[in-house]
Structures are given as structure tokens and as C-alpha cells.
């Protein structure tokens, strides 16, 4: 399991410990046990209970888990649930659009196909320079020492 996920579980567990018991009981025991057992044991975050969550500098994964908990267990009003679903869907659509723009395969191919050098096509200006490899140079040097001809 990734370290960031374990830290998110630790933050969620800390937040649940600060919440009113009636909200905590609405989350299935198996899920609460998962948060407790898989959390990063050595991770500590100072969470202030009277400060809004968005000001607490929480992991993105923590906020995502809390959003799912809110949608699945705490939100009882169907109208509010639909609003949340629409907001989550819109956020996901924006995120996918950003990814598409950032990693668009067509743009990547365009960038990779751009010329990296300019070729001189004029025959009279073309000069081919022959360079010996380092191995060939060493062999020739040894041959010259022993006066061996090719």
C-alpha cells in the first residue's frame, strides 16, 4: 500500500475521532477498522476541531475519502446528494480535461516530429568527415608501434 494512502487513512481516523459519535456510527465498522489497521502508525497530523477542513492542509486523498463518506453515509437528503454528485462529476470532468490537454498524444507526437536539426541539401556544400572509433585508433596505434601494415 502506498505511503500517501496510509497517511490519508491516518488523517481520516484522526478526523473521525474528533467527530460526533452519531456520525461515526453511520460508517460501517469494517471501514472504520480498515482506517485504523492500515493507517501509517508513525504519521501524526495536528487537526484542529474548530477549524474548517479546507484550512487544515490535508492530503488530497483524505479529502476524497471524506467526500465519499459524506456522499455514502452522512448525506441523507436526495436533493443534496444529487447536487454533490453533479459537483463531483464536474470536478472529475475538469480534471480529465486538464489531463487530456497536458498529455494529449497528438500534441506529444507533434513535438517529437519537429526537426531537431536542419539538413543542408546542397551537394557542393556537403562535407562528410570520417572519424575513427576509439577502438580502431587503439588498434592502429598498436600496429604502428610494431610496424605492421594493413
Residue pairs with C-beta under 8 A, 6 or more apart in sequence:
1 38
3 40
4 59
4 61
5 38
5 61
6 38
6 39
6 40
6 43
7 39
7 40
7 43
7 45
7 59
7 61
7 62
8 59
8 61
8 62
8 64
8 65
9 34
9 35
9 38
9 39
9 40
9 65
10 39
10 40
10 41
10 43
10 44
10 45
11 43
11 45
11 47
11 58
11 59
11 62
12 35
12 39
12 62
12 65
12 66
12 69
13 35
13 36
13 39
14 45
14 47
15 47
15 53
15 62
15 66
16 24
16 27
16 32
16 35
18 47
18 49
23 74
24 32
26 73
26 74
27 69
27 73
45 56
45 58
47 56
48 56
53 63
53 66
67 84
67 88
70 84
71 81
71 84
71 85
71 88
75 81
75 84
120 126
132 140
143 149
143 150
